[in-house]
Amino acid sequence: MDSKVQFYVAIAIFLIVYVFIIIETFDRTVVALSGAALMILLKILPQEEAIKGIDFNTLGLLIGMMILVMITKRSGVFEYTAIKLVKMAKGSPKKIMIYLSISTGILSAFLDNVTTILLIIPITLSISEELCINPIPLIITEVFASNIGGTGTLIGDPPNIIIGSAVGLSFTDFIINNGPIVVVSLLICVFLYTIRHKKELKTTKDLKEKIMERNEKSLIKDKALLYKCLAVLLLVFIAFMLHGVLGFESATIAMTGAVVLLLISNLSVEEILCEVEWATILFFVGLFILVRGLKVVGAIDMLAEFVLRITHGNLLLTAISILWVSALASAFIDNIPFVTTMVPLIQHMGKVSDINLKPLWWALSLGACFGGNGTIVGASANVVACGLTKKQGHKITFKKFLVEAFPMMILSVAMSNIYLYFVYLM
């Protein structure tokens, strides 16, 4: 098979996989792995290249944090937190949605969005069950908030880590440059989601009174385990924030924390591992291989080069093009390989012209991170949240997520466009 045929076959496989993910005729994990297998069997992608395409740092982070959360869950702390938060909101589902979403956005900036989702979803499901409300609007809003919040710092979202390490941008640089639009976008989007779902965010007076009478302290099942979990989680979170100084990847930190907690918790390892979302992990494996196939045949490079070619070095056009193409591309393919491809291309522009690269880095960061909110597969946090929700009997379909999130994603990117123009491009 010559290279031109491989190019079109790879794109065809990718598009067919997405169609089946959207129509949900088959399980999405099976569909993604089938597409990945075809890439290898048709020799579009050598096995060695397929393995290189798998982001083991992301998978290690996911598995490590899932183990930490599953062990912590056994202490009863999630149920305790759920009741405590409901009491703070006086049982109002609208206030609960606002509190949870804004908390998710803030936590995602200082941990990372996947870790935050793993911590917040069990709390959300517990609250929804207590108040007999549909958890899906809350969860979609939290996912949206996690991706927006993660954009605000160096460690909040993987694209920022890639950009920061390649360009030498610091934790403070991201807060100063991305922070203002992240705060505005988070508040506006949470407000609009709350307005959109105000009819669904209702519960009965009896349920409110019943939950206000609950003694949250009685929900802690194992204090000794709770203290162990909190100590390990605290050390893991500190290590996340200092990972640049320590020189360890986030996966190493998460897996180390998971191993330590498995050792000191005295729980059944087999039982904990059985609760890890292996279907979600394998879904990511399939997606990583599919995207690697597109990269190997040159499809992602072609897209990036096309953007840079049509702008003719004009700073305003280049920044806006990078913002929107990054956002739309990241909604449908993983933003990690796209950002990895764009970084050297933008650096090359700086070498061959006198264009100011600073606005381009922030355009790439905002576009890639905000764009991940567009579809159910746009970001790791989306996939993890939907997997955890499905396990509890609440299925979020591709269409449902698209209808809820895509228009709001366009709004957040449009706000970023205005922000970039007035701050960097005027």
C-alpha positions as CSV (number, residue, x, y, z in Angstrom):
1,M,0.0,0.0,0.0
2,D,1.6,3.3,-1.1
3,S,1.7,6.3,1.1
4,K,-1.1,8.2,-0.6
5,V,-3.5,5.2,-0.2
6,Q,-2.4,4.8,3.4
7,F,-3.2,8.5,4.0
8,Y,-6.8,8.1,2.8
9,V,-7.3,4.7,4.5
10,A,-6.1,6.1,7.8
11,I,-8.5,9.1,7.6
12,A,-11.4,6.7,6.5
13,I,-10.8,4.4,9.5
14,F,-10.7,7.4,11.9
15,L,-13.9,8.8,10.5
16,I,-15.7,5.4,10.6
17,V,-14.7,4.9,14.2
18,Y,-16.1,8.3,15.1
19,V,-19.3,7.6,13.3
20,F,-19.8,4.3,15.3
21,I,-18.9,6.1,18.6
22,I,-21.5,8.7,17.8
23,I,-24.3,6.3,16.8
24,E,-23.4,4.0,19.7
25,T,-24.4,0.8,17.9
26,F,-21.4,-1.0,19.6
27,D,-19.5,-0.3,22.8
28,R,-17.1,2.6,22.2
29,T,-14.1,0.7,23.7
30,V,-14.6,-2.1,21.2
31,V,-15.0,0.4,18.4
32,A,-11.8,2.3,19.3
33,L,-9.8,-0.9,19.7
34,S,-11.1,-2.3,16.4
35,G,-10.0,0.9,14.6
36,A,-6.6,0.7,16.2
37,A,-6.3,-3.0,15.2
38,L,-7.1,-2.1,11.6
39,M,-4.4,0.6,11.5
40,I,-1.9,-2.1,12.5
41,L,-3.3,-5.0,10.4
42,L,-3.4,-2.9,7.3
43,K,0.2,-1.9,7.9
44,I,-0.6,1.8,8.1
45,L,1.0,1.8,11.5
46,P,3.9,-0.5,12.5
47,Q,3.4,-2.1,15.9
48,E,6.4,-0.2,17.3
49,E,4.8,3.1,16.2
50,A,1.5,2.1,17.7
51,I,3.1,1.5,21.0
52,K,4.9,4.9,20.8
53,G,1.6,6.5,20.2
54,I,0.2,5.3,23.5
55,D,0.5,8.1,26.2
56,F,1.6,5.9,29.1
57,N,1.9,9.0,31.3
58,T,-1.8,9.7,30.9
59,L,-2.7,6.0,31.4
60,G,-0.5,5.8,34.5
61,L,-2.0,8.9,35.9
62,L,-5.5,7.6,35.4
63,I,-4.9,4.1,36.9
64,G,-3.0,5.5,39.8
65,M,-5.7,8.1,40.7
66,M,-8.5,5.6,40.2
67,I,-6.8,3.3,42.7
68,L,-6.4,6.2,45.2
69,V,-10.0,7.2,44.8
70,M,-11.4,3.6,45.1
71,I,-9.5,3.1,48.4
72,T,-10.5,6.5,49.7
73,K,-14.1,5.8,48.8
74,R,-14.1,3.0,51.4
75,S,-13.6,5.4,54.2
76,G,-16.9,7.1,53.6
77,V,-15.4,10.5,53.1
78,F,-17.3,11.1,49.8
79,E,-20.7,10.6,51.5
80,Y,-19.5,12.9,54.3
81,T,-18.5,15.6,51.9
82,A,-21.7,15.2,49.9
83,I,-23.9,15.8,53.0
84,K,-21.7,18.6,54.2
85,L,-22.0,20.4,50.9
86,V,-25.7,19.9,50.7
87,K,-26.1,21.4,54.1
88,M,-24.0,24.4,53.0
89,A,-26.4,24.9,50.1
90,K,-29.4,24.3,52.3
91,G,-30.5,21.5,50.0
92,S,-30.8,23.8,46.9
93,P,-29.8,21.8,43.7
94,K,-29.0,25.1,41.9
95,K,-26.6,26.1,44.7
96,I,-25.1,22.6,44.8
97,M,-24.5,22.8,41.0
98,I,-22.7,26.1,41.4
99,Y,-20.6,25.1,44.4
100,L,-19.5,21.8,42.8
101,S,-18.7,23.3,39.4
102,I,-16.7,26.2,40.7
103,S,-14.9,23.9,43.2
104,T,-14.1,21.6,40.3
105,G,-12.7,24.5,38.2
106,I,-10.5,25.7,41.1
107,L,-9.2,22.2,42.0
108,S,-8.4,21.4,38.4
109,A,-6.1,24.4,38.2
110,F,-3.9,23.2,41.1
111,L,-4.2,19.4,40.6
112,D,-5.2,18.4,37.1
113,N,-8.6,18.0,35.5
114,V,-8.6,14.2,35.5
115,T,-7.7,13.9,39.2
116,T,-10.4,16.4,40.1
117,I,-13.0,14.6,38.1
118,L,-12.1,11.3,39.8
119,L,-12.6,13.0,43.2
120,I,-15.8,15.1,42.4
121,I,-17.9,12.6,40.4
122,P,-18.5,10.2,43.4
123,I,-19.6,13.1,45.5
124,T,-22.0,14.3,42.8
125,L,-23.5,10.9,42.3
126,S,-24.0,10.6,46.1
127,I,-25.7,14.0,46.3
128,S,-27.9,13.3,43.3
129,E,-29.1,10.0,44.8
130,E,-29.9,11.6,48.1
131,L,-32.0,14.4,46.5
132,C,-33.4,12.3,43.7
133,I,-32.2,14.6,40.9
134,N,-30.7,13.8,37.5
135,P,-26.9,13.9,37.9
136,I,-26.1,14.3,34.2
137,P,-26.5,18.2,34.0
138,L,-24.3,18.5,37.1
139,I,-21.6,16.1,35.7
140,I,-21.5,17.8,32.3
141,T,-21.1,21.2,33.9
142,E,-18.3,19.8,36.2
143,V,-16.5,18.3,33.2
144,F,-16.7,21.7,31.4
145,A,-15.5,23.5,34.5
146,S,-12.6,21.0,35.0
147,N,-11.3,21.7,31.4
148,I,-11.6,25.4,31.8
149,G,-10.0,25.5,35.3
150,G,-7.2,23.3,34.1
151,T,-6.3,25.8,31.4
152,G,-5.3,28.3,34.1
153,T,-2.0,26.8,35.2
154,L,1.0,24.9,34.0
155,I,-0.1,21.6,35.5
156,G,-3.8,21.8,35.1
157,D,-4.0,20.3,31.6
158,P,-1.4,18.2,29.6
159,P,-1.2,20.7,26.6
160,N,0.0,23.3,29.0
161,I,2.7,21.0,30.3
162,I,3.9,20.4,26.8
163,I,3.9,24.1,25.8
164,G,5.5,25.2,29.1
165,S,8.3,22.7,29.0
166,A,9.0,23.4,25.3
167,V,9.0,27.2,25.6
168,G,10.2,27.6,29.2
169,L,6.9,29.1,30.5
170,S,6.5,29.0,34.3
171,F,3.5,28.3,36.6
172,T,3.2,32.0,37.1
173,D,3.2,32.8,33.4
174,F,0.1,30.6,32.9
175,I,-1.7,32.2,35.8
176,I,-1.0,35.7,34.6
177,N,-1.8,35.1,30.9
178,N,-4.5,32.5,31.0
179,G,-5.9,33.2,34.4
180,P,-8.2,36.2,33.6
181,I,-10.1,34.6,30.8
182,V,-10.3,31.3,32.6
183,V,-12.0,33.0,35.6
184,V,-14.4,34.9,33.4
185,S,-15.2,31.8,31.2
186,L,-15.7,29.6,34.3
187,L,-18.2,32.0,35.9
188,I,-20.2,32.7,32.7
189,C,-20.4,29.0,31.7
190,V,-21.5,27.8,35.1
191,F,-24.1,30.6,35.3
192,L,-25.5,29.7,31.8
193,Y,-25.6,26.0,32.6
194,T,-27.5,26.7,35.9
195,I,-30.0,28.8,34.0
196,R,-30.4,26.1,31.2
197,H,-31.1,23.4,33.7
198,K,-33.1,25.3,36.4
199,K,-36.2,23.2,35.7
200,E,-34.4,20.0,36.3
201,L,-32.6,21.2,39.4
202,K,-35.5,20.7,41.8
203,T,-36.2,18.4,44.7
204,T,-38.9,18.0,47.3
205,K,-39.1,19.8,50.6
206,D,-39.2,16.4,52.4
207,L,-35.9,15.3,50.8
208,K,-34.3,18.6,51.7
209,E,-35.5,18.3,55.3
210,K,-34.5,14.7,55.5
211,I,-30.9,15.4,54.3
212,M,-30.5,18.4,56.5
213,E,-31.2,16.2,59.5
214,R,-28.5,13.7,58.5
215,N,-25.4,13.4,60.7
216,E,-22.5,13.5,58.3
217,K,-20.0,12.4,60.9
218,S,-21.8,9.0,61.1
219,L,-20.9,8.4,57.4
220,I,-17.2,8.0,58.1
221,K,-16.8,4.2,58.1
222,D,-13.1,3.9,58.9
223,K,-11.3,6.8,60.5
224,A,-7.9,5.1,60.4
225,L,-8.2,4.4,56.7
226,L,-9.4,8.0,56.2
227,Y,-6.3,9.5,57.8
228,K,-4.1,7.2,55.8
229,C,-5.9,8.3,52.5
230,L,-5.8,12.0,53.3
231,A,-2.1,11.8,54.2
232,V,-1.2,10.0,50.9
233,L,-3.5,12.3,48.8
234,L,-1.9,15.4,50.4
235,L,1.6,14.2,49.5
236,V,0.5,13.3,46.0
237,F,-1.1,16.7,45.4
238,I,2.1,18.5,46.8
239,A,4.2,16.3,44.4
240,F,1.9,17.3,41.5
241,M,2.5,21.0,42.2
242,L,6.3,20.4,42.6
243,H,6.7,17.9,39.7
244,G,8.9,20.3,37.7
245,V,11.3,20.6,40.7
246,L,11.2,16.9,41.5
247,G,11.7,15.8,38.0
248,F,9.0,13.1,38.0
249,E,6.0,12.7,35.6
250,S,2.5,12.9,37.0
251,A,2.0,9.1,36.3
252,T,5.0,8.3,38.5
253,I,3.6,10.4,41.3
254,A,0.1,8.9,41.0
255,M,1.3,5.3,40.8
256,T,3.7,5.7,43.7
257,G,0.8,7.1,45.8
258,A,-1.4,4.2,44.7
259,V,1.2,1.6,45.7
260,V,1.9,3.2,49.1
261,L,-1.9,3.3,49.9
262,L,-2.3,-0.3,48.7
263,L,0.5,-1.3,51.1
264,I,-0.8,0.6,54.2
265,S,-4.5,0.1,53.7
266,N,-4.5,-3.7,54.2
267,L,-7.3,-4.0,51.6
268,S,-7.6,-6.7,49.0
269,V,-5.5,-5.7,45.9
270,E,-7.6,-7.8,43.6
271,E,-10.8,-6.2,44.9
272,I,-9.5,-2.6,44.3
273,L,-8.1,-3.5,40.8
274,C,-11.4,-4.9,39.8
275,E,-13.0,-1.5,40.4
276,V,-10.5,0.4,38.1
277,E,-12.3,1.6,34.9
278,W,-10.4,-0.7,32.5
279,A,-12.9,-0.1,29.7
280,T,-12.0,3.6,29.9
281,I,-8.3,2.8,29.9
282,L,-8.6,0.6,26.9
283,F,-10.7,3.2,25.1
284,F,-7.8,5.6,25.5
285,V,-5.4,3.1,24.2
286,G,-7.5,2.7,21.0
287,L,-7.8,6.5,20.6
288,F,-4.1,7.1,21.1
289,I,-3.2,4.5,18.4
290,L,-5.8,6.0,16.0
291,V,-4.4,9.5,16.4
292,R,-0.8,8.1,16.0
293,G,-2.0,6.6,12.7
294,L,-3.1,10.1,11.5
295,K,0.2,11.6,12.7
296,V,2.3,8.9,10.9
297,V,0.5,9.4,7.6
298,G,0.9,13.2,7.9
299,A,-2.7,14.2,8.4
300,I,-2.1,16.2,11.6
301,D,1.1,17.8,10.2
302,M,-0.9,18.8,7.0
303,L,-3.6,20.5,9.1
304,A,-1.0,22.4,11.2
305,E,1.0,23.5,8.1
306,F,-2.2,24.5,6.3
307,V,-3.0,26.9,9.1
308,L,0.4,28.5,9.1
309,R,0.5,28.7,5.3
310,I,-2.8,30.5,4.8
311,T,-2.0,33.3,7.3
312,H,1.2,34.4,5.5
313,G,2.8,35.4,8.8
314,N,0.2,37.9,9.8
315,L,0.2,37.9,13.6
316,L,-3.6,38.5,14.0
317,L,-4.6,35.9,11.5
318,T,-2.1,33.4,12.7
319,A,-3.2,33.7,16.4
320,I,-6.9,33.5,15.6
321,S,-6.4,30.6,13.2
322,I,-4.3,28.7,15.8
323,L,-7.0,29.3,18.4
324,W,-9.9,28.1,16.4
325,V,-8.2,25.2,14.6
326,S,-6.8,24.0,17.9
327,A,-10.2,24.2,19.5
328,L,-12.0,22.4,16.7
329,A,-9.3,19.8,16.3
330,S,-9.1,19.1,20.0
331,A,-12.8,18.5,20.2
332,F,-12.5,15.5,17.9
333,I,-8.9,14.2,18.4
334,D,-6.8,14.1,21.5
335,N,-5.2,17.5,22.1
336,I,-1.8,16.0,23.2
337,P,-0.5,14.9,19.8
338,F,-2.0,18.0,18.1
339,V,-0.1,20.4,20.5
340,T,3.0,18.2,20.2
341,T,2.9,18.8,16.4
342,M,2.1,22.5,16.7
343,V,4.9,23.5,19.1
344,P,7.8,22.9,16.7
345,L,5.9,24.5,13.8
346,I,5.3,27.7,15.8
347,Q,8.9,27.7,16.9
348,H,10.0,27.4,13.3
349,M,7.9,30.4,12.4
350,G,9.9,32.4,15.0
351,K,13.1,31.4,13.3
352,V,12.1,32.3,9.7
353,S,10.2,35.6,10.6
354,D,10.1,38.3,13.1
355,I,6.6,37.4,14.3
356,N,5.9,37.7,18.0
357,L,5.3,34.2,19.3
358,K,3.9,35.1,22.7
359,P,0.3,35.4,21.6
360,L,0.6,32.2,19.6
361,W,1.5,30.2,22.7
362,W,-1.6,31.5,24.6
363,A,-3.8,30.9,21.5
364,L,-2.6,27.3,21.3
365,S,-3.1,26.7,25.0
366,L,-6.6,28.2,25.2
367,G,-7.7,26.6,21.9
368,A,-6.5,23.1,22.8
369,C,-7.7,23.1,26.4
370,F,-11.1,24.8,25.9
371,G,-11.7,22.8,22.7
372,G,-11.5,19.6,24.7
373,N,-14.9,20.5,26.0
374,G,-16.5,20.1,22.5
375,T,-17.3,16.3,22.5
376,I,-17.3,13.3,24.8
377,V,-13.8,12.3,23.5
378,G,-12.3,15.7,23.4
379,A,-10.4,15.4,26.7
380,S,-9.4,12.8,29.2
381,A,-11.6,14.2,31.9
382,N,-14.7,13.9,29.7
383,V,-14.1,10.2,29.0
384,V,-13.4,9.4,32.7
385,A,-16.5,11.2,33.9
386,C,-18.7,9.4,31.4
387,G,-17.2,6.1,32.3
388,L,-17.8,6.6,36.1
389,T,-21.3,7.8,35.5
390,K,-22.2,4.9,33.3
391,K,-21.0,2.5,35.9
392,Q,-23.6,4.0,38.3
393,G,-26.4,3.5,35.7
394,H,-26.5,7.0,34.2
395,K,-25.4,7.0,30.5
396,I,-24.2,10.2,28.9
397,T,-24.4,9.6,25.1
398,F,-22.2,11.3,22.5
399,K,-25.2,13.2,21.2
400,K,-26.2,14.4,24.7
401,F,-22.8,15.7,25.5
402,L,-22.4,17.3,22.1
403,V,-25.7,19.2,22.3
404,E,-24.8,20.4,25.9
405,A,-21.1,21.1,25.5
406,F,-20.3,22.1,21.9
407,P,-22.2,25.4,21.8
408,M,-20.7,26.4,25.2
409,M,-17.3,25.4,24.0
410,I,-17.7,27.8,21.0
411,L,-18.8,30.5,23.4
412,S,-15.7,30.0,25.6
413,V,-13.4,30.1,22.6
414,A,-15.1,33.2,21.2
415,M,-14.5,34.9,24.6
416,S,-10.8,33.8,24.4
417,N,-10.7,35.3,20.9
418,I,-11.8,38.7,22.2
419,Y,-9.4,38.4,25.2
420,L,-6.4,37.6,22.9
421,Y,-7.3,40.5,20.6
422,F,-7.5,43.2,23.2
423,V,-4.6,42.0,25.3
424,Y,-2.1,40.9,22.7
425,L,-3.2,41.7,19.2
426,M,-4.4,45.2,19.0
